[in-house]
Amino acid sequence: MERQRLAGLAEIAELLGNVSRQRASEIIRRPTFPEPIDTLATGRIWDRADVIAWIKEHRPHQQSD
């Protein structure tokens, strides 16, 4: 069984090229950004693959893994 890889705000900031958490917060509020898959006590979480796909489509100049 493959484990789903998750991303929180800090991971998204890193995937966006080590932007600040404040800048990452601005980006995740965009209407085109994927919806979080859940909200934990520590904050919202996203499917990492969805975030990477969004970066490739909307910010192709960014590096991600």
Secondary structure as GFF3:
##gff-version 3
##sequence-region A 1 65
A	DSSP	beta_strand	6	7	.	.	.	ID=ss1
A	DSSP	alpha_helix	9	15	.	.	.	ID=ss2
A	DSSP	alpha_helix	21	28	.	.	.	ID=ss3
A	DSSP	beta_strand	38	40	.	.	.	ID=ss4
A	DSSP	beta_strand	43	47	.	.	.	ID=ss5
A	DSSP	alpha_helix	48	58	.	.	.	ID=ss6
###
